[in-house]
């Protein structure tokens, strides 16, 4: 499938219709639409600002030649990394790789130029639709995945939202009844990342939800006990990932793309353990100052701001 795919012409139009319905499904789903709006608002003309599914117009126009051209441009030996996990020796892995991948076309590696962010200078976007709730994304761009600050932001998102005993759930949901679900996440990419908090809440109380969440960012950033709790959770999840080959393969693939090469278990543990509370405070102060955080609202048509 990788080296000599058929890509049958007769199948393409049918599959494109399926993907168009997938795109419409996301546009009808508040979480999916909020994500699409957020990416465009945050990243603008950067490639991350584009919906990876594309547009209905583009999907409708895809033909066999487009797929062959894309494959020729990107699916070649200079772009290929072979990752092998499991009960196999190095010699066996090398032999299997040579048997299966020798003969792929040799081309120059595709390295995307750094693209500066061109997001909207405004800090709030409101998109209105027939809904019962206000769906909120509090979001901010981060630096490169390789930077210590990006790794610290991953830990900070766990500090905020590691589970039901962490601040966002405890304060916004349990104490105030502002939402059913709330989460914080950090996405790391080779050039620019993203921190986000997602909330769905009562239109009459959405400003309170925003204010409380922003307050928890400031309150939680220098909590050393909370940092240790987040580290314990991260280390536990890491150990679970390394319990099976699929988990090892996924984390190795991510590291190969982001860091340039996979790491061993002990290296991942060290990455987690060496994050200090000063690292977290510095990262939060760099990326999550109130004037830097964007607010994307998917709101009922009658929402009063």
Backbone as CSV, one residue per row, in Angstrom:
resi,resn,N_x,N_y,N_z,CA_x,CA_y,CA_z,C_x,C_y,C_z
1,UNK,0.829,-1.215,0.000,0.000,0.000,0.000,0.862,1.263,0.000
2,UNK,2.029,1.166,0.656,2.896,2.340,0.713,3.689,2.526,-0.573
3,UNK,4.240,1.423,-1.100,5.134,1.528,-2.252,4.395,1.515,-3.580
4,UNK,3.386,0.671,-3.725,2.697,0.545,-5.016,1.177,0.562,-4.812
5,UNK,0.656,1.671,-4.318,-0.795,1.744,-4.090,-1.561,1.772,-5.412
6,UNK,-2.734,1.162,-5.425,-3.555,1.172,-6.633,-4.253,2.516,-6.834
7,UNK,-4.822,3.059,-5.751,-5.616,4.295,-5.817,-6.581,4.221,-7.001
8,UNK,-7.529,3.283,-6.986,-8.430,3.101,-8.139,-9.304,4.329,-8.381
9,UNK,-9.351,4.754,-9.630,-10.082,5.980,-9.981,-11.556,5.885,-9.609
10,UNK,-12.135,4.712,-9.799,-13.566,4.573,-9.531,-13.921,4.673,-8.062
11,UNK,-12.951,4.449,-7.184,-13.224,4.505,-5.751,-13.144,5.925,-5.206
12,UNK,-12.421,6.801,-5.897,-12.130,8.126,-5.350,-13.389,8.956,-5.166
13,UNK,-14.248,8.997,-6.169,-15.441,9.844,-6.067,-16.351,9.389,-4.936
14,UNK,-16.438,8.069,-4.732,-17.271,7.542,-3.645,-16.676,7.934,-2.292
15,UNK,-15.363,7.756,-2.145,-14.729,8.064,-0.866,-14.772,9.559,-0.581
16,UNK,-14.641,10.397,-1.610,-14.722,11.844,-1.394,-16.106,12.239,-0.887
17,UNK,-17.140,11.566,-1.387,-18.497,11.840,-0.879,-18.577,11.498,0.607
18,UNK,-17.925,10.386,1.000,-17.924,10.011,2.419,-17.207,11.059,3.261
19,UNK,-16.087,11.573,2.758,-15.321,12.561,3.515,-16.071,13.891,3.585
20,UNK,-16.799,14.232,2.528,-17.640,15.434,2.582,-18.672,15.300,3.706
21,UNK,-19.246,14.108,3.843,-20.203,13.900,4.937,-19.507,13.940,6.294
22,UNK,-18.273,13.483,6.351,-17.502,13.602,7.587,-17.301,15.074,7.945
23,UNK,-16.938,15.882,6.952,-16.753,17.314,7.193,-18.054,17.955,7.661
24,UNK,-19.164,17.618,7.005,-20.463,18.167,7.433,-20.814,17.733,8.851
25,UNK,-20.431,16.510,9.210,-20.674,16.024,10.575,-19.962,16.911,11.585
26,UNK,-18.701,17.257,11.306,-17.960,18.123,12.217,-18.552,19.529,12.258
27,UNK,-19.019,20.010,11.130,-19.608,21.345,11.094,-20.926,21.395,11.858
28,UNK,-21.621,20.258,11.945,-22.865,20.187,12.715,-22.613,19.953,14.198
29,UNK,-21.447,19.442,14.537,-21.103,19.113,15.923,-20.445,20.327,16.581
30,UNK,-20.962,20.820,17.712,-20.376,22.020,18.334,-18.890,21.890,18.629
31,UNK,-18.458,20.743,19.149,-17.032,20.563,19.451,-16.195,20.619,18.178
32,UNK,-16.672,19.961,17.126,-15.932,19.958,15.872,-15.870,21.333,15.236
33,UNK,-17.000,22.041,15.211,-17.034,23.375,14.626,-16.202,24.348,15.440
34,UNK,-16.259,24.247,16.770,-15.456,25.123,17.622,-13.973,24.950,17.319
35,UNK,-13.539,23.700,17.139,-12.131,23.435,16.836,-11.729,24.073,15.504
36,UNK,-12.570,23.930,14.487,-12.269,24.508,13.176,-12.187,26.034,13.266
37,UNK,-13.152,26.645,13.959,-13.139,28.106,14.125,-11.909,28.556,14.898
38,UNK,-11.575,27.808,15.941,-10.440,28.167,16.783,-9.135,28.116,16.008
39,UNK,-8.923,27.055,15.228,-7.678,26.926,14.476,-7.511,28.072,13.484
40,UNK,-8.589,28.435,12.808,-8.505,29.523,11.844,-8.250,30.854,12.538
41,UNK,-8.907,31.087,13.655,-8.755,32.350,14.369,-7.370,32.469,14.993
42,UNK,-6.866,31.362,15.521,-5.577,31.393,16.209,-4.408,31.439,15.238
43,UNK,-4.465,30.634,14.180,-3.304,30.477,13.310,-3.403,31.209,11.978
44,UNK,-4.575,31.683,11.617,-4.710,32.476,10.400,-4.209,31.753,9.162
45,UNK,-3.242,32.383,8.437,-2.731,31.828,7.201,-1.697,30.736,7.374
46,UNK,-1.296,30.441,8.605,-0.377,29.334,8.870,-1.063,28.021,8.469
47,UNK,-0.295,27.013,8.025,-0.920,25.732,7.651,-1.816,25.141,8.729
48,UNK,-1.498,25.383,10.011,-2.341,24.860,11.087,-3.700,25.545,11.149
49,UNK,-3.839,26.686,10.470,-5.119,27.370,10.448,-6.114,26.751,9.486
50,UNK,-5.661,25.808,8.681,-6.530,25.177,7.695,-7.107,23.882,8.251
51,UNK,-8.366,23.636,7.949,-9.001,22.383,8.341,-8.364,21.257,7.540
52,UNK,-7.853,20.243,8.225,-7.134,19.167,7.541,-8.029,18.377,6.591
53,UNK,-9.348,18.428,6.782,-10.253,17.755,5.847,-10.445,18.548,4.564
54,UNK,-10.057,19.821,4.561,-10.218,20.645,3.369,-11.598,21.270,3.293
55,UNK,-12.037,21.547,2.076,-13.341,22.161,1.826,-14.179,21.242,0.952
56,UNK,-15.467,21.473,0.975,-16.357,20.664,0.133,-15.995,20.834,-1.337
57,UNK,-15.627,22.056,-1.731,-15.274,22.314,-3.131,-14.026,21.526,-3.536
58,UNK,-13.001,21.543,-2.670,-11.765,20.825,-2.988,-11.990,19.312,-3.006
59,UNK,-12.734,18.819,-2.027,-12.994,17.386,-1.965,-13.771,16.912,-3.186
60,UNK,-14.675,17.736,-3.657,-15.485,17.366,-4.825,-14.659,17.299,-6.102
61,UNK,-13.516,17.997,-6.111,-12.707,18.089,-7.331,-11.553,17.098,-7.375
62,UNK,-11.334,16.328,-6.312,-10.190,15.415,-6.268,-10.300,14.329,-7.334
63,UNK,-9.192,14.094,-8.037,-9.114,13.010,-8.998,-7.889,12.164,-8.743
64,UNK,-7.733,11.108,-9.500,-6.618,10.181,-9.316,-5.265,10.878,-9.450
65,UNK,-5.147,11.809,-10.414,-3.873,12.496,-10.636,-3.419,13.266,-9.403
66,UNK,-4.381,13.840,-8.651,-4.024,14.584,-7.440,-3.351,13.665,-6.423
67,UNK,-3.858,12.450,-6.280,-3.292,11.514,-5.313,-1.904,11.041,-5.740
68,UNK,-1.751,10.760,-7.025,-0.436,10.325,-7.506,0.598,11.437,-7.361
69,UNK,0.190,12.662,-7.622,1.121,13.782,-7.495,1.517,13.993,-6.040
70,UNK,0.548,13.896,-5.135,0.844,14.038,-3.702,1.789,12.932,-3.238
71,UNK,1.506,11.708,-3.679,2.350,10.586,-3.290,3.774,10.774,-3.815
72,UNK,3.901,11.218,-5.048,5.232,11.421,-5.625,5.998,12.493,-4.870
73,UNK,5.302,13.511,-4.405,5.955,14.634,-3.739,6.440,14.273,-2.338
74,UNK,5.679,13.454,-1.615,5.982,13.250,-0.197,6.361,11.818,0.185
75,UNK,5.876,10.819,-0.534,6.098,9.425,-0.121,7.327,8.869,-0.836
76,UNK,8.506,9.230,-0.328,9.762,8.751,-0.897,10.753,8.493,0.236
77,UNK,11.897,7.931,-0.104,12.816,7.414,0.911,13.365,8.493,1.838
78,UNK,13.571,9.714,1.343,14.143,10.769,2.185,13.187,11.200,3.292
79,UNK,11.900,10.963,3.106,10.913,11.333,4.121,10.543,10.168,5.035
80,UNK,11.042,8.982,4.733,10.562,7.779,5.407,11.401,7.442,6.644
81,UNK,10.731,7.226,7.758,11.366,6.687,8.961,10.697,5.356,9.285
82,UNK,11.482,4.312,9.426,10.950,2.990,9.757,11.126,2.767,11.256
83,UNK,10.031,2.574,11.956,10.050,2.299,13.392,9.608,0.864,13.615
84,UNK,10.373,0.125,14.386,10.064,-1.279,14.642,10.026,-1.505,16.150
85,UNK,8.927,-2.065,16.640,8.771,-2.350,18.068,8.313,-3.790,18.220
86,UNK,8.922,-4.528,19.126,8.444,-5.879,19.396,9.561,-6.896,19.515
87,UNK,9.195,-8.146,19.421,10.125,-9.259,19.610,10.879,-9.502,18.308
88,UNK,11.878,-8.685,18.054,12.632,-8.752,16.807,14.041,-8.233,17.074
89,UNK,15.028,-8.803,16.395,16.399,-8.319,16.557,16.673,-7.185,15.582
90,UNK,17.746,-6.452,15.843,18.129,-5.369,14.947,18.432,-5.897,13.554
91,UNK,19.145,-7.008,13.459,19.475,-7.575,12.145,18.217,-7.954,11.373
92,UNK,17.245,-8.524,12.073,15.983,-8.895,11.420,15.233,-7.659,10.936
93,UNK,15.236,-6.622,11.765,14.537,-5.386,11.391,15.173,-4.738,10.160
94,UNK,16.506,-4.714,10.137,17.210,-4.137,8.991,16.929,-4.945,7.733
95,UNK,16.987,-6.276,7.851,16.742,-7.126,6.682,15.327,-6.932,6.142
96,UNK,14.335,-6.920,7.026,12.946,-6.727,6.591,12.759,-5.355,5.942
97,UNK,13.396,-4.342,6.499,13.274,-2.992,5.942,13.886,-2.919,4.558
98,UNK,15.053,-3.521,4.404,15.710,-3.498,3.094,14.905,-4.257,2.055
99,UNK,14.300,-5.358,2.458,13.500,-6.141,1.518,12.244,-5.397,1.088
100,UNK,11.661,-4.654,2.013,10.368,-4.035,1.725,10.454,-2.606,1.204
101,UNK,11.529,-1.902,1.520,11.572,-0.479,1.169,12.679,-0.109,0.191
102,UNK,13.580,-1.034,-0.124,14.588,-0.749,-1.134,13.895,-0.559,-2.485
103,UNK,14.354,0.440,-3.227,13.755,0.707,-4.527,12.797,1.873,-4.537
104,UNK,12.516,2.436,-3.367,11.685,3.644,-3.345,12.449,4.790,-3.992
105,UNK,11.720,5.672,-4.640,12.347,6.777,-5.355,13.142,7.666,-4.398
106,UNK,14.346,8.058,-4.820,15.193,8.941,-4.016,14.953,10.384,-4.413
107,UNK,14.530,11.162,-3.486,14.291,12.592,-3.707,14.813,13.359,-2.504
108,UNK,14.822,14.693,-2.598,15.237,15.497,-1.455,14.149,15.500,-0.396
109,UNK,14.586,15.517,0.867,13.638,15.538,1.982,12.789,16.794,1.919
110,UNK,11.500,16.625,2.183,10.591,17.768,2.221,10.658,18.416,3.594
111,UNK,11.225,19.603,3.670,11.316,20.343,4.922,10.511,21.627,4.758
112,UNK,9.465,21.745,5.548,8.610,22.930,5.425,9.288,24.130,6.052
113,UNK,9.300,25.229,5.334,9.853,26.464,5.877,9.026,26.922,7.071
114,UNK,9.694,27.593,8.009,8.961,28.149,9.146,7.993,29.223,8.646
115,UNK,6.756,29.111,9.051,5.734,30.069,8.633,5.315,30.875,9.848
116,UNK,5.538,32.196,9.845,5.138,32.993,11.005,3.623,33.009,11.167
117,UNK,3.188,33.143,12.401,1.752,33.203,12.656,1.157,34.460,12.055
118,UNK,-0.011,34.290,11.453,-0.725,35.443,10.889,-2.167,35.442,11.379
119,UNK,-2.342,35.053,12.631,-3.681,34.989,13.196,-4.307,36.364,13.350
120,UNK,-5.602,36.359,13.615,-6.337,37.611,13.772,-5.800,38.379,14.979
121,UNK,-5.525,39.687,14.816,-5.033,40.462,15.967,-6.090,40.641,17.051
122,UNK,-7.355,40.435,16.704,-8.411,40.505,17.714,-8.272,39.351,18.696
123,UNK,-8.859,39.507,19.857,-8.738,38.480,20.884,-10.037,37.731,21.154
124,UNK,-11.122,38.105,20.497,-12.388,37.388,20.703,-13.132,37.230,19.389
125,UNK,-13.564,35.997,19.129,-14.392,35.683,17.964,-15.689,35.066,18.468
126,UNK,-16.809,35.570,17.978,-18.114,35.002,18.336,-18.795,34.537,17.053
127,UNK,-19.084,33.239,16.994,-19.788,32.649,15.864,-21.144,32.172,16.378
128,UNK,-22.219,32.656,15.789,-23.564,32.370,16.301,-24.242,31.266,15.495
129,UNK,-24.970,30.412,16.245,-25.649,29.273,15.646,-26.797,28.874,16.571
130,UNK,-27.733,28.080,16.058,-28.827,27.598,16.901,-28.296,26.566,17.889
131,UNK,-28.090,26.996,19.130,-27.511,26.142,20.161,-28.148,26.433,21.505
132,UNK,-27.952,25.519,22.444,-28.409,25.716,23.811,-27.312,26.284,24.701
133,UNK,-26.061,25.947,24.413,-24.925,26.368,25.230,-24.030,27.339,24.480
134,UNK,-23.153,27.987,25.254,-22.014,28.679,24.675,-20.820,27.731,24.784
135,UNK,-20.207,27.439,23.653,-19.019,26.587,23.628,-17.800,27.489,23.490
136,UNK,-16.874,27.360,24.426,-15.766,28.309,24.564,-14.437,27.606,24.377
137,UNK,-13.543,28.253,23.626,-12.141,27.839,23.576,-11.301,29.022,24.041
138,UNK,-10.577,28.826,25.130,-9.582,29.797,25.580,-8.237,29.273,25.101
139,UNK,-7.576,29.980,24.229,-6.463,29.386,23.513,-5.335,30.375,23.270
140,UNK,-4.125,29.852,23.170,-2.957,30.699,22.932,-1.896,29.895,22.187
141,UNK,-1.149,30.537,21.280,-0.068,29.833,20.579,1.138,29.641,21.486
142,UNK,1.870,28.567,21.241,3.087,28.257,21.986,4.271,28.211,21.024
143,UNK,5.464,27.975,21.578,6.664,27.886,20.760,6.862,26.501,20.173
144,UNK,8.060,26.254,19.694,8.395,24.975,19.080,8.321,23.832,20.095
145,UNK,8.013,22.645,19.596,7.874,21.483,20.478,9.153,21.161,21.225
146,UNK,10.294,21.454,20.618,11.571,21.111,21.230,11.947,22.028,22.393
147,UNK,11.262,23.149,22.534,11.602,24.108,23.580,11.125,23.621,24.950
148,UNK,11.913,23.909,25.977,11.549,23.508,27.343,10.198,24.108,27.739
149,UNK,9.910,25.307,27.260,8.648,25.954,27.628,7.437,25.175,27.117
150,UNK,7.551,24.555,25.932,6.434,23.770,25.405,6.205,22.521,26.247
151,UNK,7.288,21.875,26.654,7.164,20.701,27.516,6.578,21.088,28.879
152,UNK,6.955,22.271,29.349,6.417,22.744,30.627,4.922,23.024,30.512
153,UNK,4.485,23.499,29.340,3.067,23.766,29.149,2.255,22.474,29.105
154,UNK,2.852,21.407,28.592,2.174,20.109,28.642,1.918,19.728,30.096
155,UNK,2.925,19.914,30.940,2.765,19.588,32.354,1.742,20.506,33.015
156,UNK,1.723,21.780,32.602,0.762,22.702,33.201,-0.672,22.335,32.829
157,UNK,-0.895,21.850,31.617,-2.248,21.445,31.243,-2.703,20.266,32.094
158,UNK,-1.769,19.387,32.475,-2.119,18.297,33.392,-2.399,18.857,34.782
159,UNK,-1.615,19.844,35.209,-1.845,20.474,36.515,-3.252,21.047,36.607
160,UNK,-3.747,21.568,35.513,-5.085,22.154,35.504,-6.178,21.105,35.339
161,UNK,-5.895,20.078,34.528,-6.978,19.244,34.029,-6.619,17.770,33.970
162,UNK,-5.888,17.281,34.976,-5.494,15.885,34.962,-6.612,14.917,35.284
163,UNK,-7.705,15.401,35.814,-8.817,14.525,36.173,-9.773,15.231,37.114
164,UNK,-10.625,14.467,37.761,-11.684,15.050,38.587,-11.170,15.707,39.858
165,UNK,-9.943,15.408,40.260,-9.406,16.017,41.478,-8.489,17.203,41.180
166,UNK,-8.492,17.671,39.924,-7.647,18.789,39.529,-8.473,20.071,39.425
167,UNK,-7.823,21.239,39.414,-8.509,22.526,39.619,-9.667,22.832,38.677
168,UNK,-9.515,22.619,37.378,-10.604,23.000,36.478,-11.885,22.249,36.801
169,UNK,-11.788,20.939,36.977,-12.967,20.146,37.290,-13.517,20.527,38.659
170,UNK,-12.626,20.654,39.643,-13.048,20.944,41.002,-13.758,22.289,41.121
171,UNK,-13.176,23.320,40.544,-13.698,24.672,40.739,-14.822,25.008,39.764
172,UNK,-14.615,24.745,38.484,-15.585,25.179,37.475,-16.811,24.271,37.454
173,UNK,-16.600,22.979,37.617,-17.725,22.045,37.553,-18.303,21.735,38.921
174,UNK,-17.442,21.219,39.839,-17.964,20.716,41.106,-18.474,21.815,42.028
175,UNK,-17.736,22.899,42.144,-18.110,23.942,43.095,-19.122,24.919,42.531
176,UNK,-19.021,25.211,41.235,-19.856,26.273,40.662,-20.943,25.771,39.714
177,UNK,-20.884,24.522,39.297,-21.901,23.979,38.406,-21.983,24.689,37.069
178,UNK,-20.841,25.080,36.540,-20.821,25.866,35.302,-20.801,25.015,34.043
179,UNK,-20.500,23.734,34.164,-20.373,22.925,32.959,-20.493,21.455,33.298
180,UNK,-20.724,20.653,32.278,-20.665,19.204,32.452,-19.241,18.708,32.238
181,UNK,-18.569,19.268,31.226,-17.206,18.833,30.907,-16.325,20.049,30.673
182,UNK,-15.063,19.942,31.122,-14.082,20.998,30.903,-12.708,20.341,30.828
183,UNK,-11.855,20.838,29.968,-10.537,20.222,29.819,-9.524,21.248,29.344
184,UNK,-8.265,21.000,29.676,-7.142,21.789,29.166,-6.210,20.848,28.424
185,UNK,-5.694,21.315,27.300,-4.810,20.483,26.487,-3.700,21.325,25.882
186,UNK,-2.573,20.674,25.629,-1.456,21.307,24.939,-1.094,20.472,23.728
187,UNK,-0.987,21.117,22.575,-0.550,20.456,21.346,0.850,20.944,21.003
188,UNK,1.774,20.007,20.796,3.143,20.358,20.427,3.381,20.016,18.963
189,UNK,3.934,20.977,18.218,4.317,20.763,16.831,5.743,21.262,16.627
190,UNK,6.324,20.910,15.497,7.731,21.242,15.267,7.982,22.740,15.253
191,UNK,7.005,23.544,14.803,7.253,24.984,14.714,6.420,25.817,15.679
192,UNK,5.176,25.480,15.875,4.327,26.266,16.778,3.275,25.348,17.382
193,UNK,2.974,25.554,18.663,2.009,24.712,19.347,0.804,25.503,19.823
194,UNK,0.008,24.869,20.682,-1.220,25.512,21.154,-1.592,25.002,22.537
195,UNK,-2.018,25.923,23.391,-2.641,25.593,24.674,-4.106,25.980,24.569
196,UNK,-4.995,25.140,25.112,-6.418,25.481,25.043,-7.175,24.916,26.236
197,UNK,-8.211,25.649,26.619,-9.204,25.185,27.586,-10.546,25.191,26.876
198,UNK,-11.279,24.071,26.948,-12.576,23.959,26.283,-13.684,23.817,27.320
199,UNK,-14.749,24.611,27.149,-15.866,24.632,28.101,-17.171,24.758,27.315
200,UNK,-18.205,24.085,27.779,-19.559,24.326,27.296,-20.420,24.729,28.477
201,UNK,-21.095,25.889,28.379,-21.764,26.411,29.570,-23.035,27.193,29.233
202,UNK,-23.748,27.589,30.273,-24.982,28.370,30.196,-24.687,29.751,29.600
203,UNK,-25.454,30.182,28.576,-25.221,31.505,27.996,-25.265,32.643,29.012
204,UNK,-26.010,32.453,30.111,-26.101,33.507,31.112,-24.866,33.563,32.017
205,UNK,-24.027,32.525,31.959,-22.903,32.456,32.891,-21.553,32.266,32.180
206,UNK,-21.520,32.475,30.878,-20.289,32.150,30.152,-19.134,33.050,30.553
207,UNK,-19.419,34.318,30.877,-18.335,35.202,31.304,-17.745,34.737,32.641
208,UNK,-18.612,34.238,33.511,-18.128,33.699,34.786,-17.223,32.500,34.541
209,UNK,-17.601,31.626,33.614,-16.782,30.458,33.296,-15.410,30.876,32.781
210,UNK,-15.373,31.899,31.948,-14.107,32.399,31.420,-13.261,32.991,32.538
211,UNK,-13.879,33.827,33.356,-13.131,34.499,34.431,-12.563,33.496,35.439
212,UNK,-13.364,32.511,35.813,-12.901,31.517,36.782,-11.746,30.704,36.190
213,UNK,-11.874,30.315,34.929,-10.817,29.530,34.285,-9.525,30.331,34.183
214,UNK,-9.629,31.591,33.815,-8.430,32.429,33.725,-7.817,32.628,35.110
215,UNK,-8.657,32.750,36.112,-8.147,32.886,37.471,-7.392,31.651,37.929
216,UNK,-7.861,30.472,37.514,-7.194,29.231,37.896,-5.825,29.090,37.232
217,UNK,-5.669,29.669,36.051,-4.353,29.662,35.407,-3.341,30.375,36.298
218,UNK,-3.709,31.550,36.759,-2.808,32.341,37.593,-2.595,31.677,38.956
219,UNK,-3.654,31.119,39.514,-3.570,30.530,40.848,-2.760,29.236,40.857
220,UNK,-2.817,28.473,39.775,-2.235,27.131,39.762,-0.779,27.090,39.318
221,UNK,-0.316,28.132,38.657,0.986,28.059,37.995,2.157,27.848,38.959
222,UNK,2.043,28.315,40.212,3.177,28.181,41.148,2.873,27.228,42.303
223,UNK,1.969,26.279,42.060,1.573,25.302,43.081,2.470,24.062,42.952
224,UNK,3.468,23.940,43.807,4.432,22.838,43.707,3.791,21.482,44.004
225,UNK,2.850,21.437,44.931,2.164,20.171,45.213,1.370,19.713,43.990
226,UNK,0.751,20.660,43.312,-0.020,20.341,42.111,0.909,19.858,40.994
227,UNK,2.079,20.457,40.884,3.050,20.004,39.894,3.468,18.565,40.173
228,UNK,3.732,18.225,41.413,4.137,16.853,41.737,3.002,15.879,41.443
229,UNK,1.792,16.288,41.730,0.634,15.442,41.432,0.515,15.194,39.925
230,UNK,0.767,16.249,39.135,0.723,16.113,37.677,1.847,15.211,37.174
231,UNK,3.035,15.349,37.760,4.154,14.486,37.375,3.838,13.022,37.674
232,UNK,3.278,12.762,38.847,2.936,11.383,39.202,1.963,10.792,38.188
233,UNK,0.984,11.583,37.781,0.008,11.112,36.798,0.682,10.881,35.447
234,UNK,1.535,11.815,35.024,2.224,11.684,33.738,3.130,10.452,33.731
235,UNK,3.833,10.217,34.839,4.715,9.047,34.923,3.908,7.746,34.903
236,UNK,2.758,7.750,35.550,1.897,6.569,35.525,1.378,6.276,34.129
237,UNK,0.950,7.331,33.417,0.470,7.146,32.047,1.587,6.674,31.125
238,UNK,2.801,7.205,31.344,3.946,6.781,30.538,4.229,5.295,30.746
239,UNK,4.199,4.859,32.000,4.442,3.447,32.290,3.403,2.557,31.620
240,UNK,2.156,2.997,31.611,1.099,2.223,30.952,1.330,2.144,29.446
241,UNK,1.791,3.248,28.846,2.072,3.235,27.412,3.148,2.217,27.060
242,UNK,4.139,2.091,27.932,5.241,1.175,27.663,4.912,-0.264,28.048
243,UNK,3.678,-0.526,28.435,3.269,-1.886,28.747,2.916,-2.682,27.485
244,UNK,2.704,-2.005,26.358,2.337,-2.743,25.150,2.990,-2.105,23.930
245,UNK,3.185,-2.894,22.903,3.948,-2.440,21.743,3.279,-1.278,21.022
246,UNK,1.949,-1.267,20.973,1.259,-0.176,20.300,1.533,1.162,20.960
247,UNK,1.543,1.187,22.301,1.838,2.418,23.031,3.256,2.887,22.788
248,UNK,4.194,1.933,22.793,5.596,2.283,22.536,5.743,2.856,21.130
249,UNK,5.068,2.221,20.171,5.167,2.673,18.782,4.608,4.081,18.616
250,UNK,3.478,4.365,19.242,2.865,5.691,19.106,3.757,6.787,19.687
251,UNK,4.308,6.547,20.871,5.149,7.569,21.493,6.469,7.710,20.739
252,UNK,6.974,6.609,20.165,8.186,6.683,19.363,7.954,7.472,18.081
253,UNK,6.807,7.271,17.447,6.484,7.998,16.222,6.362,9.491,16.496
254,UNK,5.710,9.829,17.604,5.575,11.235,17.965,6.936,11.873,18.188
255,UNK,7.810,11.178,18.911,9.146,11.713,19.178,9.971,11.831,17.902
256,UNK,9.813,10.864,16.990,10.546,10.924,15.729,10.159,12.165,14.936
257,UNK,8.882,12.505,14.959,8.405,13.662,14.212,8.762,14.975,14.893
258,UNK,8.631,15.009,16.227,8.798,16.258,16.957,10.243,16.498,17.377
259,UNK,10.884,15.458,17.899,12.224,15.609,18.465,13.338,15.127,17.534
260,UNK,12.968,14.494,16.432,13.976,14.025,15.487,14.354,12.572,15.648
261,UNK,14.064,11.970,16.809,14.395,10.565,17.052,13.626,10.082,18.286
262,UNK,13.271,8.800,18.329,12.626,8.253,19.529,13.584,8.263,20.712
263,UNK,13.009,8.208,21.890,13.801,8.155,23.116,13.503,6.856,23.856
264,UNK,14.363,6.533,24.797,14.112,5.398,25.662,13.218,5.796,26.827
265,UNK,12.684,4.787,27.515,11.782,5.048,28.643,12.409,5.978,29.669
266,UNK,13.655,5.727,30.029,14.322,6.545,31.050,14.454,8.004,30.604
267,UNK,14.619,8.223,29.302,14.724,9.598,28.804,13.391,10.334,28.934
268,UNK,12.306,9.624,28.660,10.987,10.246,28.834,10.735,10.567,30.305
269,UNK,11.132,9.661,31.183,10.990,9.907,32.625,11.788,11.144,33.020
270,UNK,13.003,11.257,32.508,13.845,12.410,32.833,13.203,13.704,32.352
271,UNK,12.617,13.680,31.157,11.943,14.874,30.630,10.864,15.365,31.592
272,UNK,10.124,14.417,32.174,9.051,14.773,33.106,9.627,15.254,34.430
273,UNK,10.576,14.499,34.969,11.105,14.799,36.298,11.843,16.131,36.353
274,UNK,12.487,16.532,35.273,13.335,17.729,35.326,12.558,19.039,35.189
275,UNK,11.251,18.973,34.936,10.448,20.191,34.875,10.242,20.727,36.291
276,UNK,10.626,21.962,36.511,10.509,22.585,37.828,9.332,23.563,37.848
277,UNK,8.969,23.976,39.053,7.884,24.950,39.171,8.277,26.273,38.528
278,UNK,9.572,26.614,38.553,10.024,27.831,37.880,9.854,27.733,36.368
279,UNK,10.069,26.526,35.821,9.844,26.314,34.386,8.380,26.549,34.039
280,UNK,7.485,26.037,34.880,6.052,26.192,34.635,5.646,27.656,34.719
281,UNK,6.085,28.344,35.779,5.744,29.761,35.947,6.251,30.579,34.763
282,UNK,7.471,30.316,34.335,8.046,31.051,33.212,7.249,30.823,31.931
283,UNK,6.853,29.577,31.677,6.089,29.262,30.468,4.716,29.909,30.488
284,UNK,4.040,29.832,31.642,2.707,30.435,31.755,2.788,31.946,31.595
285,UNK,3.776,32.556,32.213,3.934,34.011,32.094,4.296,34.425,30.670
286,UNK,4.939,33.532,29.933,5.308,33.836,28.548,4.117,33.731,27.608
287,UNK,3.309,32.679,27.773,2.287,32.377,26.776,0.850,32.699,27.201
288,UNK,0.583,32.725,28.499,-0.817,32.801,28.930,-1.144,34.089,29.678
289,UNK,-0.433,35.151,29.381,-0.866,36.442,29.924,-2.255,36.756,29.369
290,UNK,-3.135,37.364,30.178,-4.518,37.591,29.743,-4.635,38.249,28.377
291,UNK,-3.729,39.170,28.057,-3.830,39.857,26.770,-3.426,38.967,25.591
292,UNK,-2.819,37.799,25.868,-2.420,36.894,24.797,-3.434,35.790,24.533
293,UNK,-4.304,35.534,25.488,-5.252,34.428,25.359,-6.432,34.849,24.487
294,UNK,-6.713,34.050,23.459,-7.859,34.305,22.588,-9.096,33.615,23.144
295,UNK,-10.242,34.177,22.847,-11.528,33.606,23.257,-12.363,33.366,22.005
296,UNK,-12.638,32.109,21.727,-13.473,31.745,20.583,-14.779,31.193,21.135
297,UNK,-15.871,31.827,20.775,-17.185,31.457,21.299,-18.080,30.967,20.167
298,UNK,-18.578,29.763,20.307,-19.649,29.257,19.440,-20.915,29.415,20.265
299,UNK,-21.766,30.370,19.884,-22.797,30.849,20.799,-24.188,30.797,20.168
300,UNK,-25.236,30.698,21.010,-26.609,30.802,20.507,-26.827,32.144,19.826
301,UNK,-27.729,32.179,18.876,-27.940,33.393,18.107,-28.394,34.560,18.996
302,UNK,-29.083,34.280,20.077,-29.595,35.346,20.928,-28.653,35.757,22.036
303,UNK,-27.403,35.314,22.021,-26.478,35.628,23.111,-26.250,37.131,23.216
304,UNK,-26.356,37.644,24.440,-26.075,39.033,24.703,-24.665,39.162,25.288
305,UNK,-23.822,39.945,24.623,-22.428,40.108,25.095,-22.268,41.391,25.879
